[in-house]
Amino acid sequence: MSQSMDDRRRIPRVPVFFVLERISKDQRPEQEFNGVVKNLTPEGMLLEANVLLHKNELLQLSFMLPNTQTTLNLEARVCWSEHKKAWTTAGLEFLNLDSEQRDLIMAYLMDLGPNVLM
């Protein structure tokens, strides 16, 4: 019997809503676009964007978590994507996240409420 994606996640996704200001494909500035983050964990995020994203595509993300002064520059892989009209919804997995970046995301999520990661 296979496990659902929610069962396999070590940390539950936390609903959020903020703009991810700079995303690029293949480290090419001419491929930059933005999107909206709909949920987040230290392992990845749910992103909505107005460009096509494809499974296993690598992205470079640059964003500031709301109510913080720190910009995160992360690499992510598209795990899955769905295309509807002009929008793509995609599940992203963070790659090569260092402990400081992970701690910043965890602190942001914990500030949203004490029970948010349970």
TORKOL-4160 file (C-alpha; in steps of 0.2 Angstrom, whole numbers, padded with zeros to 4 digits, m for minus):
118
<pt num="1" X="0000" Y="0000" Z="0000"/>
<pt num="2" X="0007" Y="0017" Z="m0005"/>
<pt num="3" X="0008" Y="0032" Z="0007"/>
<pt num="4" X="0000" Y="0048" Z="0002"/>
<pt num="5" X="0012" Y="0063" Z="0000"/>
<pt num="6" X="0005" Y="0070" Z="0017"/>
<pt num="7" X="0009" Y="0054" Z="0026"/>
<pt num="8" X="0027" Y="0055" Z="0019"/>
<pt num="9" X="0030" Y="0073" Z="0024"/>
<pt num="10" X="0040" Y="0074" Z="0040"/>
<pt num="11" X="0034" Y="0092" Z="0044"/>
<pt num="12" X="0016" Y="0097" Z="0039"/>
<pt num="13" X="0014" Y="0111" Z="0026"/>
<pt num="14" X="0009" Y="0128" Z="0034"/>
<pt num="15" X="m0003" Y="0139" Z="0024"/>
<pt num="16" X="0004" Y="0156" Z="0020"/>
<pt num="17" X="0002" Y="0169" Z="0007"/>
<pt num="18" X="0016" Y="0180" Z="0001"/>
<pt num="19" X="0024" Y="0185" Z="m0015"/>
<pt num="20" X="0040" Y="0177" Z="m0021"/>
<pt num="21" X="0048" Y="0191" Z="m0029"/>
<pt num="22" X="0061" Y="0183" Z="m0040"/>
<pt num="23" X="0062" Y="0166" Z="m0048"/>
<pt num="24" X="0073" Y="0161" Z="m0062"/>
<pt num="25" X="0075" Y="0145" Z="m0072"/>
<pt num="26" X="0092" Y="0139" Z="m0077"/>
<pt num="27" X="0101" Y="0153" Z="m0068"/>
<pt num="28" X="0096" Y="0165" Z="m0083"/>
<pt num="29" X="0090" Y="0183" Z="m0078"/>
<pt num="30" X="0080" Y="0183" Z="m0094"/>
<pt num="31" X="0070" Y="0169" Z="m0087"/>
<pt num="32" X="0065" Y="0178" Z="m0071"/>
<pt num="33" X="0047" Y="0179" Z="m0065"/>
<pt num="34" X="0037" Y="0180" Z="m0049"/>
<pt num="35" X="0024" Y="0170" Z="m0040"/>
<pt num="36" X="0014" Y="0167" Z="m0024"/>
<pt num="37" X="0018" Y="0156" Z="m0010"/>
<pt num="38" X="0003" Y="0146" Z="m0004"/>
<pt num="39" X="0011" Y="0135" Z="0009"/>
<pt num="40" X="0028" Y="0132" Z="0016"/>
<pt num="41" X="0039" Y="0120" Z="0026"/>
<pt num="42" X="0058" Y="0120" Z="0029"/>
<pt num="43" X="0058" Y="0107" Z="0015"/>
<pt num="44" X="0048" Y="0116" Z="0002"/>
<pt num="45" X="0033" Y="0126" Z="m0004"/>
<pt num="46" X="0018" Y="0127" Z="m0014"/>
<pt num="47" X="0020" Y="0140" Z="m0028"/>
<pt num="48" X="0007" Y="0148" Z="m0040"/>
<pt num="49" X="0015" Y="0157" Z="m0055"/>
<pt num="50" X="0010" Y="0163" Z="m0072"/>
<pt num="51" X="0023" Y="0153" Z="m0081"/>
<pt num="52" X="0024" Y="0135" Z="m0086"/>
<pt num="53" X="0034" Y="0124" Z="m0074"/>
<pt num="54" X="0038" Y="0106" Z="m0077"/>
<pt num="55" X="0042" Y="0092" Z="m0066"/>
<pt num="56" X="0061" Y="0091" Z="m0061"/>
<pt num="57" X="0064" Y="0108" Z="m0067"/>
<pt num="58" X="0077" Y="0118" Z="m0056"/>
<pt num="59" X="0073" Y="0135" Z="m0050"/>
<pt num="60" X="0083" Y="0148" Z="m0041"/>
<pt num="61" X="0072" Y="0158" Z="m0028"/>
<pt num="62" X="0075" Y="0174" Z="m0020"/>
<pt num="63" X="0063" Y="0181" Z="m0007"/>
<pt num="64" X="0061" Y="0189" Z="0010"/>
<pt num="65" X="0050" Y="0180" Z="0023"/>
<pt num="66" X="0036" Y="0192" Z="0029"/>
<pt num="67" X="0040" Y="0202" Z="0044"/>
<pt num="68" X="0059" Y="0198" Z="0043"/>
<pt num="69" X="0074" Y="0207" Z="0036"/>
<pt num="70" X="0083" Y="0192" Z="0029"/>
<pt num="71" X="0083" Y="0188" Z="0010"/>
<pt num="72" X="0084" Y="0169" Z="0006"/>
<pt num="73" X="0092" Y="0163" Z="m0010"/>
<pt num="74" X="0087" Y="0145" Z="m0012"/>
<pt num="75" X="0088" Y="0132" Z="m0026"/>
<pt num="76" X="0072" Y="0121" Z="m0028"/>
<pt num="77" X="0066" Y="0107" Z="m0039"/>
<pt num="78" X="0048" Y="0106" Z="m0046"/>
<pt num="79" X="0041" Y="0090" Z="m0039"/>
<pt num="80" X="0025" Y="0091" Z="m0048"/>
<pt num="81" X="0014" Y="0104" Z="m0057"/>
<pt num="82" X="m0003" Y="0107" Z="m0063"/>
<pt num="83" X="m0007" Y="0120" Z="m0077"/>
<pt num="84" X="m0024" Y="0129" Z="m0077"/>
<pt num="85" X="m0027" Y="0143" Z="m0090"/>
<pt num="86" X="m0013" Y="0155" Z="m0087"/>
<pt num="87" X="m0007" Y="0148" Z="m0070"/>
<pt num="88" X="0004" Y="0134" Z="m0064"/>
<pt num="89" X="0003" Y="0127" Z="m0047"/>
<pt num="90" X="0018" Y="0118" Z="m0042"/>
<pt num="91" X="0026" Y="0108" Z="m0027"/>
<pt num="92" X="0044" Y="0113" Z="m0024"/>
<pt num="93" X="0057" Y="0104" Z="m0014"/>
<pt num="94" X="0072" Y="0115" Z="m0008"/>
<pt num="95" X="0089" Y="0109" Z="m0012"/>
<pt num="96" X="0105" Y="0111" Z="m0003"/>
<pt num="97" X="0097" Y="0121" Z="0011"/>
<pt num="98" X="0109" Y="0125" Z="0025"/>
<pt num="99" X="0105" Y="0125" Z="0043"/>
<pt num="100" X="0104" Y="0144" Z="0045"/>
<pt num="101" X="0091" Y="0145" Z="0030"/>
<pt num="102" X="0081" Y="0130" Z="0038"/>
<pt num="103" X="0082" Y="0139" Z="0055"/>
<pt num="104" X="0075" Y="0155" Z="0048"/>
<pt num="105" X="0061" Y="0146" Z="0039"/>
<pt num="106" X="0057" Y="0137" Z="0055"/>
<pt num="107" X="0057" Y="0153" Z="0066"/>
<pt num="108" X="0046" Y="0161" Z="0053"/>
<pt num="109" X="0033" Y="0147" Z="0054"/>
<pt num="110" X="0034" Y="0146" Z="0073"/>
<pt num="111" X="0030" Y="0164" Z="0074"/>
<pt num="112" X="0014" Y="0161" Z="0065"/>
<pt num="113" X="0007" Y="0151" Z="0080"/>
<pt num="114" X="0013" Y="0139" Z="0093"/>
<pt num="115" X="0004" Y="0124" Z="0086"/>
<pt num="116" X="0007" Y="0128" Z="0067"/>
<pt num="117" X="0019" Y="0113" Z="0065"/>
<pt num="118" X="0010" Y="0100" Z="0074"/>
